């Protein structure tokens, strides 16, 4: 197995790559050189040398996985669940009565109120993405909109305004190539 074929940063991929590093530690204990480890485990010599240095400094524990990449989350799973419940209750329940849209700034304020933790707008977007929430574009419609009148207009008036394409003269937008006659 090639180390690079471990793929992604998910828990299974991290565990798979950690097993490769632990096999390297076993080989180092038996006296294998970084070149032999690289060849046997199908990794670069540079990686094998770095693992050898880490193993020499801290033992097998130094080659253990350090967990997912990136900064540690400020909210635990219980807090994420509470946040989702608050988001599902809607902005009005959280004190924003003027409209029913969650914005990143509002969610950031809500997180601050609930958990006394501050997030940047980018951080809020990442939290929401991890929760499975996606950005939405709100539909802006007049409160006075009459859907039946719109449907009637589309059926009767729009075809007359649009006219049929058959009556149009064919041509080209290019001034050097006139349309066929």
C-alpha positions in Angstrom: 0.0 0.0 0.0 1.3 3.4 -0.9 1.1 6.0 1.9 -0.3 8.6 -0.4 -3.1 6.3 -1.4 -4.5 6.7 2.1 -6.7 9.5 0.8 -8.5 12.3 2.6 -8.4 13.5 6.1 -11.3 11.4 7.5 -10.9 9.2 10.5 -10.4 5.9 8.5 -7.8 7.5 6.3 -5.9 8.9 9.3 -6.0 5.5 11.0 -4.7 3.8 7.8 -1.8 6.3 7.5 -1.0 5.9 11.2 -0.7 2.1 10.7 1.9 2.7 8.1 3.9 4.9 10.5 3.6 2.3 13.3 4.9 -0.4 10.9 7.8 2.0 10.2 8.5 2.2 14.0 8.6 -1.6 14.2 11.1 -1.7 11.4 13.2 1.0 13.0 13.2 -1.0 16.2 14.6 -4.0 14.3 17.4 -1.8 12.9 16.0 -1.0 9.4 17.3 2.1 7.7 15.1 4.9 6.4 15.8 3.8 2.8 14.7 0.2 3.6 11.6 1.5 5.3 10.7 3.8 2.4 11.1 0.9 -0.1 9.1 -1.6 2.0 6.3 0.7 2.8 6.3 2.5 -0.6 6.8 6.0 0.9 9.3 8.7 0.1 12.7 8.5 1.7 12.1 12.0 3.0 9.1 10.8 5.0 10.9 7.8 6.3 13.8 10.0 7.5 11.4 12.3 9.2 9.6 9.4 10.9 13.0 8.0 12.0 13.9 11.3 13.6 10.5 11.5 15.3 10.8 7.9 16.5 14.3 8.5 17.8 13.2 11.5 19.8 9.8 10.3 21.1 9.5 6.6 20.4 6.5 4.9 18.8 4.1 7.5 20.4 5.7 10.2 18.4 4.3 8.6 15.2 0.7 8.3 16.4 -2.0 10.4 14.8 -2.5 13.9 16.2 -6.2 14.0 15.1 -7.9 15.9 12.4 -6.1 18.8 10.7 -6.9 22.4 11.3 -7.7 24.3 14.4 -9.6 22.6 17.2 -13.3 23.4 17.3 -14.5 25.8 20.0 -17.8 24.1 20.4 -18.3 20.5 21.5 -20.9 18.2 20.0 -23.5 19.0 22.7 -23.1 22.7 22.0 -23.4 22.1 18.2 -26.7 20.2 18.9 -28.0 23.1 21.0 -27.0 25.6 18.3 -28.8 23.6 15.7 -32.0 23.6 17.8 -31.7 27.3 18.2 -31.2 27.8 14.4 -34.2 25.6 13.7 -36.4 27.7 16.0 -35.7 30.6 13.7 -34.4 34.1 14.0 -37.5 35.4 15.6 -37.0 33.1 18.6 -33.5 34.5 19.0 -34.7 38.1 18.9 -34.6 39.1 15.2 -38.2 39.8 14.3 -37.6 42.1 11.3 -37.0 39.2 8.8 -36.7 35.4 9.0 -33.2 35.0 7.6 -30.1 33.7 9.3 -27.0 35.6 8.3 -23.4 34.7 9.3 -23.3 37.8 11.5 -26.5 36.8 13.3 -25.3 33.2 13.8 -22.0 34.6 15.1 -23.9 36.8 17.6 -26.1 33.8 18.6 -23.1 31.6 19.2 -21.6 34.4 21.4 -24.8 34.8 23.4 -25.3 31.1 23.9 -21.7 29.9 24.5 -19.6 33.0 25.2 -17.4 32.1 22.3 -16.5 34.4 19.4 -16.2 33.2 15.8 -15.3 35.1 12.6 -17.8 35.0 9.8 -15.6 32.5 8.0 -15.5 30.4 11.2 -19.3 30.5 11.4 -19.5 29.4 7.8 -17.3 26.4 8.5 -19.3 25.5 11.6 -22.5 25.6 9.6 -21.0 23.6 6.8 -19.8 20.9 9.2 -23.4 20.8 10.6 -24.7 20.2 7.0 -26.2 23.6 6.5 -25.8 25.3 3.1 -26.1 28.9 2.0 -29.4 29.8 0.6 -30.5 32.7 -1.6 -33.8 34.0 -0.2 -36.7 34.5 -2.5 -37.8 38.2 -2.6 -41.5 38.5 -3.4 -43.9 41.3 -2.8 -46.3 40.6 0.1 -49.2 41.7 -2.3 -48.3 39.1 -5.0 -51.2 37.3 -6.5 -50.1 34.0 -7.9 -53.3 33.4 -9.8 -53.0 36.7 -11.6 -49.4 35.9 -12.5 -50.4 32.5 -13.9 -53.2 34.1 -16.0 -50.8 36.7 -17.3 -48.3 34.1 -18.3 -50.9 32.1 -20.2 -52.8 34.9 -22.0 -50.7 38.0 -22.2 -47.1 36.8 -22.4 -47.5 34.8 -25.6 -48.9 38.0 -27.3 -46.0 40.1 -26.0 -43.4 37.6 -26.9 -44.8 36.7 -30.4 -43.7 33.7 -32.2 -40.1 33.2 -33.4 -41.3 32.1 -36.8 -42.2 35.7 -37.7 -38.7 36.9 -37.1 -36.4 37.5 -39.9 -33.3 35.3 -39.8 -30.0 37.0 -39.8 -26.6 37.3 -38.2 -25.3 39.7 -35.6 -22.1 39.9 -37.6 -21.9 43.0 -39.9 -19.6 41.0 -42.3 -21.9 38.0 -42.7 -25.5 38.9 -43.5 -28.1 36.3 -42.8 -29.4 33.8 -45.4 -32.3 34.9 -47.5 
